[in-house]
Amino acid sequence: MKKMPAALVLTCLFFVLLPSFVLGAQSTQDVPATEELKQKVRKDILAKAGKTGDAGADYMIGIGDILGISVYGEGDMAVAPVQGTPRGEGEQATQPPGSGVVVRIDGKISLKHIGDIEVAGLTLTQLADYLKVIYASVFDDPVVTTVLVQSNSRRYTVMGKVAQPGVFHLDYPINIVQAVARSGGFNEWANSSITLVRKDGKNDSLFEENTLEFDYDDFLKGKELERNILLEAGDILIVH
């Protein structure tokens, strides 16, 4: 019986094993999304939100925010992980060093495979929808997850006669009394009067034009408790 030539044996093995190689193959080639596509998708998503009011109470992304962006099966899409971000005086960073991607001063972030993406002004849900379309130019049917790692764009200011006046991050719901406590409480020269200044306060019945007067002594007596409202981004508290 003649032996089969080595070359023929290798050829046969190649064709026998070929299906497993094909099934296990995966393209690693980047297919960068064009700037035209990015602009069009962003415009379409914002237009849809304007018609349907999709934004609702969803978090609006701003400059300085740290976001976590991942694609299922592919992992974190940050080009370069951020380092720990300093907070205001008396505040602590809520994210570990090396997690997420920061929204730059131009409102953009840099992501793997697709480069710079403008995210400021989008909600987290809108960003996920946006990136799903963009990443479809790289992956088949990508599942994109967007997470707010640290809020740095939403802030309020406490000034006047408190122990630690300054600018604070609005990381969680906080009312007037809690904000004063967070800033160290009243100093020895303070009285019980507090003024809240809000840009669009005139749309609230509690406000007189853009200001709301709050008396801490009245609050302690159980009077006008409804005036101890939650702060919004951009609010200014003045302690007299």
KEKE-3310 file (N, C-alpha, C; in steps of 0.2 Angstrom, whole numbers, plus 5000, padded with zeros to 4 digits):
npx = (5004:5003:5011:5002:5006:5015:5011:4999:4992:4992:4984:4972:4969:4968:4956:4947:4948:4944:4931:4930:4939:4933:4921:4926:4932:4934:4932:4944:4946:4945:4931:4930:4918:4911:4913:4902:4892:4891:4887:4874:4867:4867:4860:4847:4843:4842:4832:4821:4819:4815:4803:4795:4798:4807:4818:4814:4816:4828:4846:4856:4870:4885:4899:4914:4909:4910:4910:4905:4907:4903:4904:4894:4903:4914:4920:4926:4926:4934:4947:4958:4960:4953:4961:4959:4947:4948:4937:4926:4930:4930:4923:4923:4930:4920:4923:4934:4951:4956:4944:4931:4927:4931:4921:4926:4931:4926:4915:4916:4920:4933:4933:4936:4939:4930:4934:4932:4918:4903:4895:4890:4875:4867:4856:4859:4852:4849:4862:4866:4858:4863:4877:4875:4871:4882:4892:4888:4894:4906:4904:4894:4877:4878:4878:4876:4881:4879:4885:4884:4897:4903:4896:4900:4897:4885:4881:4880:4880:4886:4886:4891:4887:4892:4901:4909:4909:4907:4908:4898:4896:4882:4877:4867:4850:4846:4841:4838:4841:4849:4860:4865:4870:4879:4889:4895:4887:4879:4889:4896:4891:4880:4862:4845:4841:4839:4843:4838:4844:4838:4839:4828:4818:4806:4796:4791:4779:4783:4793:4798:4800:4816:4820:4820:4814:4820:4817:4826:4823:4809:4807:4812:4802:4792:4785:4780:4786:4786:4795:4808:4815:4821:4837:4843:4853:4865:4859:4860:4864:4862:4868:4863)
npy = (4994:5011:5025:5040:5056:5068:5082:5080:5075:5086:5095:5088:5088:5102:5105:5098:5104:5117:5122:5124:5134:5145:5147:5152:5164:5181:5198:5211:5223:5240:5251:5266:5278:5291:5309:5315:5305:5305:5318:5318:5308:5312:5324:5319:5312:5322:5329:5320:5320:5332:5332:5322:5324:5315:5317:5320:5317:5312:5311:5325:5326:5335:5346:5340:5330:5312:5298:5281:5270:5256:5241:5227:5212:5217:5226:5240:5256:5267:5277:5282:5279:5290:5299:5300:5312:5328:5336:5348:5359:5349:5339:5323:5312:5302:5291:5278:5280:5279:5274:5276:5290:5307:5321:5333:5350:5355:5348:5335:5317:5304:5289:5271:5265:5274:5287:5304:5310:5320:5323:5332:5339:5329:5316:5302:5291:5295:5296:5282:5277:5284:5280:5267:5267:5272:5264:5253:5253:5247:5235:5221:5223:5230:5231:5244:5251:5265:5274:5285:5290:5299:5315:5330:5342:5348:5359:5369:5384:5390:5404:5418:5419:5406:5391:5385:5391:5390:5381:5367:5350:5344:5330:5322:5322:5337:5348:5365:5366:5355:5358:5369:5363:5354:5363:5366:5373:5387:5401:5411:5424:5423:5425:5419:5420:5416:5417:5410:5410:5408:5405:5403:5404:5412:5405:5397:5396:5399:5407:5424:5433:5429:5425:5416:5417:5411:5406:5400:5399:5399:5387:5378:5379:5373:5380:5385:5374:5370:5378:5373:5368:5357:5359:5365:5363:5376:5384:5397:5399:5411:5415:5425)
npz = (5000:4995:5003:5007:5000:5009:5007:5002:5012:5022:5015:5015:5028:5030:5024:5031:5044:5041:5043:5057:5059:5051:5058:5070:5067:5068:5063:5065:5060:5060:5056:5053:5059:5049:5050:5045:5047:5061:5064:5058:5064:5077:5076:5071:5083:5093:5086:5087:5101:5103:5097:5104:5117:5124:5132:5146:5163:5163:5165:5160:5150:5153:5152:5159:5166:5170:5161:5159:5146:5137:5126:5124:5126:5120:5129:5139:5131:5132:5126:5134:5151:5163:5176:5195:5199:5206:5218:5225:5239:5254:5248:5241:5229:5219:5210:5206:5202:5185:5179:5167:5155:5152:5149:5138:5137:5125:5124:5120:5119:5118:5110:5108:5091:5085:5087:5091:5099:5100:5115:5125:5131:5127:5134:5145:5139:5126:5122:5122:5112:5101:5101:5098:5085:5078:5082:5075:5063:5066:5074:5073:5076:5089:5107:5117:5132:5143:5157:5170:5178:5187:5192:5186:5180:5185:5197:5212:5221:5237:5247:5258:5276:5281:5287:5277:5263:5245:5229:5225:5220:5212:5216:5221:5226:5235:5248:5254:5268:5270:5261:5267:5279:5273:5269:5281:5290:5299:5302:5316:5314:5307:5303:5303:5290:5273:5256:5241:5224:5208:5191:5183:5192:5193:5187:5196:5209:5222:5221:5221:5207:5203:5215:5231:5247:5263:5279:5292:5306:5306:5300:5309:5318:5312:5302:5285:5278:5265:5259:5260:5248:5235:5228:5212:5197:5196:5205:5218:5234:5247:5262:5275)
capx = (5000:5007:5009:5000:5011:5014:5008:4991:4989:4991:4979:4966:4968:4966:4949:4943:4948:4943:4925:4931:4943:4929:4916:4929:4935:4931:4935:4946:4947:4941:4928:4929:4912:4913:4910:4895:4887:4890:4883:4867:4864:4866:4854:4841:4841:4840:4826:4816:4818:4811:4796:4792:4799:4810:4823:4811:4820:4835:4852:4859:4877:4888:4906:4917:4906:4914:4905:4907:4905:4905:4900:4894:4907:4920:4922:4927:4928:4938:4953:4963:4956:4954:4963:4955:4946:4947:4931:4927:4933:4926:4920:4927:4929:4916:4925:4941:4956:4956:4937:4927:4930:4929:4918:4931:4929:4923:4909:4917:4924:4937:4932:4940:4937:4926:4936:4929:4910:4901:4890:4887:4868:4863:4855:4862:4848:4851:4869:4867:4855:4868:4883:4873:4871:4889:4896:4886:4899:4912:4902:4887:4872:4882:4874:4880:4879:4881:4884:4886:4902:4904:4893:4905:4894:4879:4884:4877:4885:4884:4890:4888:4889:4893:4908:4913:4906:4910:4904:4897:4893:4875:4878:4861:4845:4848:4837:4841:4844:4855:4865:4869:4874:4885:4894:4898:4882:4880:4895:4894:4888:4874:4855:4841:4838:4843:4840:4840:4843:4837:4838:4821:4814:4800:4791:4788:4774:4786:4798:4797:4804:4821:4823:4815:4817:4819:4819:4828:4820:4803:4808:4813:4795:4787:4782:4782:4791:4787:4800:4814:4815:4827:4841:4844:4860:4865:4856:4865:4861:4865:4866:4863)
capy = (5000:5017:5030:5046:5061:5073:5088:5079:5074:5092:5098:5085:5091:5109:5106:5095:5108:5123:5125:5127:5140:5150:5148:5155:5170:5188:5203:5215:5229:5246:5254:5272:5282:5298:5315:5316:5301:5307:5324:5316:5304:5317:5329:5315:5310:5328:5331:5316:5322:5339:5331:5318:5325:5309:5318:5319:5318:5309:5315:5328:5326:5341:5347:5338:5323:5306:5293:5274:5268:5249:5238:5220:5207:5221:5229:5247:5259:5273:5277:5282:5280:5296:5298:5303:5319:5332:5339:5354:5358:5345:5334:5317:5309:5296:5286:5276:5282:5274:5272:5281:5295:5313:5325:5338:5357:5355:5344:5328:5312:5300:5282:5267:5263:5279:5293:5310:5310:5326:5321:5337:5341:5323:5312:5295:5286:5297:5294:5275:5276:5287:5276:5260:5268:5274:5257:5248:5253:5243:5229:5218:5224:5231:5233:5249:5254:5271:5275:5291:5288:5305:5321:5336:5348:5350:5362:5375:5389:5393:5410:5421:5417:5398:5389:5383:5393:5387:5378:5360:5346:5341:5323:5318:5327:5340:5353:5371:5365:5350:5362:5373:5358:5352:5368:5367:5376:5394:5404:5414:5430:5422:5425:5414:5422:5413:5418:5406:5413:5403:5408:5402:5404:5415:5400:5393:5400:5400:5412:5431:5434:5424:5423:5413:5418:5405:5408:5394:5399:5397:5380:5374:5380:5369:5385:5385:5369:5369:5382:5369:5365:5354:5363:5363:5365:5383:5388:5401:5400:5416:5415:5431)
capz = (5000:4995:5007:5004:5000:5015:5005:5001:5019:5024:5011:5017:5035:5030:5022:5037:5049:5039:5046:5063:5058:5049:5063:5075:5065:5069:5060:5070:5056:5062:5051:5057:5057:5046:5054:5042:5050:5068:5064:5056:5069:5083:5074:5071:5090:5096:5083:5089:5107:5103:5095:5108:5124:5127:5137:5152:5169:5162:5166:5154:5150:5153:5152:5165:5168:5168:5158:5157:5139:5135:5121:5126:5122:5118:5135:5140:5125:5133:5123:5139:5157:5167:5183:5200:5198:5212:5219:5229:5246:5258:5244:5239:5222:5219:5205:5207:5197:5179:5177:5163:5151:5154:5144:5138:5137:5119:5124:5116:5122:5113:5111:5103:5085:5082:5088:5095:5099:5104:5119:5129:5128:5126:5140:5144:5135:5119:5120:5121:5106:5097:5100:5095:5077:5076:5083:5070:5058:5068:5076:5071:5081:5096:5113:5121:5139:5145:5164:5173:5184:5191:5189:5188:5177:5189:5203:5215:5225:5244:5249:5264:5282:5282:5288:5271:5257:5239:5224:5226:5215:5214:5215:5223:5228:5241:5249:5256:5274:5269:5258:5272:5283:5269:5269:5287:5294:5300:5306:5322:5312:5303:5306:5301:5284:5267:5249:5235:5218:5203:5185:5180:5198:5192:5185:5202:5213:5229:5220:5219:5201:5203:5222:5236:5254:5267:5286:5296:5313:5305:5298:5315:5321:5308:5298:5278:5277:5258:5256:5260:5241:5232:5224:5205:5195:5194:5211:5222:5241:5250:5269:5278)
cpx = (5004:5005:5007:5005:5010:5010:5000:4988:4988:4985:4972:4964:4966:4959:4945:4942:4945:4936:4926:4934:4938:4924:4920:4933:4931:4935:4938:4948:4942:4938:4926:4922:4914:4910:4903:4890:4886:4886:4875:4864:4862:4860:4848:4839:4839:4833:4820:4814:4814:4804:4792:4793:4803:4815:4820:4816:4827:4841:4855:4866:4880:4896:4909:4914:4910:4909:4909:4904:4907:4901:4900:4899:4914:4923:4922:4929:4932:4945:4959:4959:4958:4957:4958:4954:4945:4940:4932:4929:4928:4922:4925:4925:4925:4918:4932:4945:4956:4950:4934:4931:4927:4926:4923:4927:4925:4917:4910:4921:4928:4935:4935:4936:4933:4928:4932:4921:4908:4895:4887:4880:4864:4861:4858:4859:4849:4858:4870:4864:4860:4874:4881:4873:4878:4893:4894:4890:4906:4910:4895:4882:4875:4876:4878:4877:4882:4880:4887:4891:4903:4901:4898:4902:4888:4882:4879:4882:4882:4888:4887:4891:4888:4900:4912:4909:4910:4905:4904:4894:4886:4874:4871:4856:4847:4844:4841:4845:4850:4861:4869:4873:4880:4891:4896:4893:4884:4886:4892:4890:4882:4867:4852:4839:4843:4839:4842:4838:4843:4836:4831:4816:4807:4794:4788:4784:4778:4791:4795:4802:4809:4823:4817:4818:4815:4821:4820:4824:4813:4802:4808:4806:4790:4783:4785:4787:4792:4792:4807:4814:4821:4831:4842:4851:4860:4863:4862:4861:4866:4863:4868:4865)
cpy = (5006:5022:5037:5052:5066:5079:5086:5078:5081:5096:5095:5088:5098:5109:5103:5100:5115:5126:5128:5133:5146:5152:5153:5162:5176:5193:5208:5222:5234:5249:5261:5276:5289:5303:5316:5312:5303:5313:5322:5313:5308:5321:5325:5314:5316:5330:5327:5318:5328:5337:5327:5319:5319:5311:5317:5321:5315:5314:5318:5329:5333:5341:5345:5332:5317:5301:5286:5272:5261:5246:5230:5216:5211:5225:5237:5250:5265:5272:5277:5283:5286:5294:5301:5310:5323:5335:5345:5353:5354:5340:5328:5315:5303:5290:5284:5278:5276:5272:5278:5285:5301:5317:5332:5345:5358:5351:5337:5323:5308:5293:5278:5266:5269:5286:5298:5310:5316:5323:5326:5339:5335:5320:5306:5291:5288:5295:5286:5274:5279:5283:5269:5261:5269:5267:5252:5248:5249:5236:5227:5219:5225:5233:5237:5251:5260:5272:5282:5289:5293:5311:5327:5342:5351:5353:5368:5378:5390:5398:5413:5418:5410:5397:5388:5385:5390:5384:5370:5357:5344:5334:5319:5324:5330:5346:5359:5369:5360:5353:5366:5369:5356:5357:5370:5371:5383:5396:5408:5421:5429:5423:5420:5414:5419:5415:5413:5410:5408:5407:5409:5401:5407:5411:5396:5398:5402:5406:5419:5433:5428:5422:5420:5414:5413:5407:5401:5393:5397:5390:5376:5374:5376:5374:5385:5380:5368:5373:5379:5365:5361:5359:5360:5366:5372:5387:5391:5402:5406:5416:5421:5431)
cpz = (5000:5000:5004:5005:5006:5013:5004:5008:5022:5021:5014:5024:5035:5029:5027:5042:5047:5042:5053:5063:5056:5054:5069:5073:5067:5067:5066:5066:5059:5056:5054:5054:5054:5051:5051:5046:5057:5068:5063:5061:5075:5082:5074:5078:5093:5093:5086:5097:5108:5101:5100:5115:5128:5132:5145:5158:5168:5162:5160:5155:5149:5153:5159:5168:5166:5167:5158:5151:5138:5130:5123:5122:5120:5124:5135:5133:5126:5130:5129:5146:5160:5174:5188:5199:5204:5212:5223:5236:5250:5255:5242:5232:5223:5215:5207:5201:5191:5177:5173:5159:5152:5148:5144:5137:5130:5118:5121:5121:5117:5115:5106:5097:5081:5083:5093:5094:5103:5108:5124:5126:5127:5133:5139:5140:5128:5117:5118:5114:5100:5095:5097:5087:5075:5077:5078:5064:5059:5070:5073:5077:5088:5101:5117:5127:5141:5153:5166:5179:5189:5188:5191:5185:5181:5196:5206:5220:5232:5246:5255:5270:5284:5284:5282:5265:5251:5234:5225:5221:5217:5212:5216:5225:5235:5242:5252:5263:5274:5266:5263:5277:5279:5269:5276:5292:5295:5304:5312:5320:5308:5307:5303:5294:5278:5261:5244:5229:5213:5196:5182:5186:5197:5189:5190:5207:5220:5228:5219:5213:5202:5210:5226:5243:5259:5274:5290:5303:5312:5303:5304:5319:5317:5303:5290:5276:5269:5255:5256:5254:5239:5227:5216:5203:5193:5200:5215:5229:5244:5258:5273:5285)
residu = (MET:LYS:LYS:MET:PRO:ALA:ALA:LEU:VAL:LEU:THR:CYS:LEU:PHE:PHE:VAL:LEU:LEU:PRO:SER:PHE:VAL:LEU:GLY:ALA:GLN:SER:THR:GLN:ASP:VAL:PRO:ALA:THR:GLU:GLU:LEU:LYS:GLN:LYS:VAL:ARG:LYS:ASP:ILE:LEU:ALA:LYS:ALA:GLY:LYS:THR:GLY:ASP:ALA:GLY:ALA:ASP:TYR:MET:ILE:GLY:ILE:GLY:ASP:ILE:LEU:GLY:ILE:SER:VAL:TYR:GLY:GLU:GLY:ASP:MET:ALA:VAL:ALA:PRO:VAL:GLN:GLY:THR:PRO:ARG:GLY:GLU:GLY:GLU:GLN:ALA:THR:GLN:PRO:PRO:GLY:SER:GLY:VAL:VAL:VAL:ARG:ILE:ASP:GLY:LYS:ILE:SER:LEU:LYS:HIS:ILE:GLY:ASP:ILE:GLU:VAL:ALA:GLY:LEU:THR:LEU:THR:GLN:LEU:ALA:ASP:TYR:LEU:LYS:VAL:ILE:TYR:ALA:SER:VAL:PHE:ASP:ASP:PRO:VAL:VAL:THR:THR:VAL:LEU:VAL:GLN:SER:ASN:SER:ARG:ARG:TYR:THR:VAL:MET:GLY:LYS:VAL:ALA:GLN:PRO:GLY:VAL:PHE:HIS:LEU:ASP:TYR:PRO:ILE:ASN:ILE:VAL:GLN:ALA:VAL:ALA:ARG:SER:GLY:GLY:PHE:ASN:GLU:TRP:ALA:ASN:SER:SER:ILE:THR:LEU:VAL:ARG:LYS:ASP:GLY:LYS:ASN:ASP:SER:LEU:PHE:GLU:GLU:ASN:THR:LEU:GLU:PHE:ASP:TYR:ASP:ASP:PHE:LEU:LYS:GLY:LYS:GLU:LEU:GLU:ARG:ASN:ILE:LEU:LEU:GLU:ALA:GLY:ASP:ILE:LEU:ILE:VAL:HIS)
# end
